[in-house]
Amino acid sequence: MIRMQIVERPGMELYRVIKRAIRSKDLRTFALERHGARVVHNRYPGYMKWLDAAGAIACEIHAPEPTEEWQLLSAVVGMLARRFPREAESIHVQLIAPPEEPVRRKRRKKR
């Protein structure tokens, strides 16, 4: 899982602007599900949970395979850089490592 925080410039209301662009089909590569709580990409598997915080957007990226999360991250960062450079101030990315698999011990053979 990847966690991301998108910090908006003061007074820009980036969360509302992005959701409006998705709903009006101005951003055709993204779609909203579950009444706007989930954001999905048209090509890449997985989804993003977005939550509006004061002056920022908190985002969690989930994909069926942990190795595919980078595609959604790349798509979101590219969209922000291309479409909303005036509204977005910074992006903070936090990489959450998947839990380690337990080490399996070999059984000894009985004699």
N, C-alpha and C positions, 0 to 999 in steps of 0.2 A: 504494500500500500504506500502511496505517496501522499503526503499532506502538503498543501500549498496555501499561502496567504497572499492575496492580491490587495495591495494598498492603493487606494484611490487618492487623487488629488482633492484637496478640500472643496466641498460643495459640488462635486461632479456627479454623485449618485450613480456610480458605475454599475452596480448590481441591477438597478432598475433599467438602465440604458441597454445593458446586454440582454436582459430578458425580453425587453420590448423588441429589440432587433431580431431575436430568435423567433418570437411569435409572429412578427410581421413578415417573416421569410426573407429579411434582409441578410441574415446569416443562414445560409442554406445548408451548411455542413453540420450544424448542431441542431438538436431538437430537445424539447422539454418533455419530461415524463413526470407522473405523479404530482400534478398541479404545480410544476415548476421546481420541485425539490430535487429532481434528478436531471442532469444534463448528459445527453448521449451524443456520440459522433456518428455520422452516417456510415463511415467505412470501418472504423476501428472498434473492436469489441470492448465491452466494459461500460462503465458509467462514472459520473462524478456527482458527488453530493455537495451542493453549494449552500452556504449559510451566510446571511447578511449580518455582519457585525458592524459596530460603529466605525465607519470610515474604511472598512476592509471587507473582503470576501474570503471566508474560510472554505477551503475546498479539500475533499478527500477523493482520490482517484482509485477506483477499484477495477480490476480486469480479471477475466477468468484465469489467466496465467500471469503470475507476477512478472514475467519477462516481457509482457506486452503493455505495461503501464506507461512506458516511455512514449508510446505513440500518442496517447491522449495528452500527456504533458506537453509534448512538442506541438500538438495541434492548438492547445489553449494558449501557449506562450506566443506562437506565431500569429494567432488571431488577435491577441492583445497588441502585439507590436505593429501589426498591419492596420488594424481598424480603430484601435483606441489608444494611440500613443499620448494624446493630450489628457485623457481621463485617468490612465493608470500611472502611478508613481513608481511603484516597485513590486517585485514578486519575490517571495521567500519560499524556498522549496525545502521540505524535510523528508528525507528518505527513511522509511520504516523498514527495517530488515525483517524478512519472514522468519518465523520461529524455526529453530534448528530441529532437524529430525533426530530422535533418540538413537544412540549408537546401539546396534544389535550385537549381542554377545553370541559367540559361537558356542554351541553345545558340545560337550565332550561325549565321545562315543563310549558306550558301556562295553566292557570286555567280558 
